[in-house]
Amino acid sequence: MKKQTVINQMTAATAAAVLVTGMILSAGALAAERDTINIVGSSTVYPFATTVAERFGKTGTFKTPKIESTGTGGGMKLFCAGIGIDTPDITNASRAIKGSERDLCASNGVSSIIEVKIGYDGIVMANSKASKRFELSQVDIYRALAKEIANPDGSETLIPNPNKTWKQVNPMLPDVKIEVIGPPPSSGTRDAFAELAVQAGCDKTDWLNKLKSSDEARHDKICRAIREDGAYIEAGENDNLIVQKLEANKNAVGIFGYSFLEENSDKIQASKIKDTLPTFETISNFSYPLSRPLFFYVKKAHIGKVPGIKEYIAEFTNAKAMGSDGYLADKGMIPLSKEEFARVAKNANALTPMTNFQKLP
């Protein structure tokens, strides 16, 4: 009997040792199995993040982060899928994280997230320099691209968008077919464009603007829905592809971030929106109506597990990158004000998790 008791005690001790060892291995698995930072998200933020990642990798201390352009929405789904080596460490975003995405993260154990606002960008509507520059209002954009528009008879009803040409939208615009090439629903640029351009034009109709107060969900569904009859053409998450299509089709209009306009200013030109062109100054002071902030989000649970995350944050939020004279400004990103930059950099490098959510200004 004593012999059996000793054996049982040894077995229990062995099992406990195995359990403890397993817990230790599990805790270190993230570091042991992946030594490269994994980043997903916005195609707009992609060129900025890539520039930072390349400089970061050249230091030789850490490997160059792996970055995928999945779109803001697609990146959030991957980022919020859970904690562990099979999920991204960072996601880039061309809009603030949504409440529904925060809920998804929380439901999968991603409960501590660091938000870093990196600068500003303007959503550009551009066409080939071989054609005349477009001059548009947000009402024009709404009438050209909304899935349904307010009935012209004055009744508080909607009709499927009947406009086939820009001249039908506004007699002052060219008599050419509406062909707008833009990002898919997974893109933060698409979300921001739907809000800042299409919804803004929709809200110029009195009864639709009032609907915002009485039934916000219905209002947003109506005023942000993009038409699906071929006038709006989804081009995926590759903004360079949109530029190529504009070169091939002189009548088409493309939608993308300001940095892509800067890189291709010899081939394409921006449309005026409300008599304002997107420039460094008009985007930074928000006089250009399609201005928006850019972000990246960090999974705090991965810091210290995947090497280099804290150092990557420091590289990105350094004045030489994000500052007014930083190398990201040279790439077309509109920098934060001096005061906002100081605040963002301090919170980011202190690894302070977010407690609430930024909203588009």
C-alpha positions, 0 to 999 in steps of 0.5 A: 500500500505504501509503495502504491502511495509513493507511486501515486505521489510521484505520478502527481508530482510528474503531472504537475511538473509537466503542467508547469512546463507546458504553461511556461512553454505556452507563454513563450511560444509567441517569441519562440515561433515568430521573430518578425513583426506581422502588420496588416491593414490599410492600403493608404497607410501601407506606403508609410508603414513600409517606409518605416519598416524598411528603415527599421530593418536596416538597423540590423537589430530586428528583422524588417516587419512583414506588411500586407495591404488587406484594407482597414476592415480586413485588417481589423478582422485579422487583428481582432481574431485573437492573441497568438502567433497566427494573428497580426501584431499591428493593423494600419487604419485609414479611419478610427476603429469602430465600436463593432471592431472593438467588441470583436476584439474584446470577444476574442481576448484582445482587450488591450490596444494601443492606438497611434494617430500618425497624421492626416490624409486627404481622399482624392478624386482624380482623373487623367491630365489629358482631360479637363479637371473636375470641379465637384460639390459633395451634392454632385458626388452624392448624385453621381454615386449614391445607390438611391437618391432623393426623389426629384419630385420633392416627396420624401421618397427614394429612387434608384440612382438614374444618373448615367452621365456627369452632365445629368448630375450637374449641367455644368459637368462634362457629358461623359459616362460616370465611371468612378474607380475606387476601393472595395467595402473592406477599405477604410478609404471607402468608409471615410469617402462614403461619410465625408463625400456621399453622406455629406451630399445626402444631408443637403436634402432636408428630410434626409438630414432630419432622418439622422435625428429620428433614425440614425441607422436608416439614415446611415444606410441610405446616405452611405450606400454606393451604387452597384450598377457599374458606375462605381468600379471596385479596384481592390486594395491596390491604389497603384492599379487605380492610377494605371486605369486612369491613364488608360481611360481618360474619362474615368475618375479614381478615388485614393489617398493624397500620397498616390496623387503626389507620386503620380502628379505627372499623370493625374490631377485632383478634382476640386471639391467645394472649390478646394484642391487637396494640398498639404495646407488644405488637408492639414487645416481641414479646409479640404472637405475630404480630410481624415486622420490615419492610425495604426493599432498595436496588440499590447499582449504581443509586446515582449513576445514578438521582438521589436514591437516597442522599438518599431513604435519608437521608430514610427513616432520619432520626429524624424519620421512623423515630425513636420520635416520627417521622412513620412511628410516627404512621402505625402503624409500630412503631419500632426501639429507640434502639440498633437505629435508630442502627445501622441508620441508620449502615449505611444512610447509609454504603451498606453492602451486606449480607453475610448475611440477617436472619431473622424473630425 
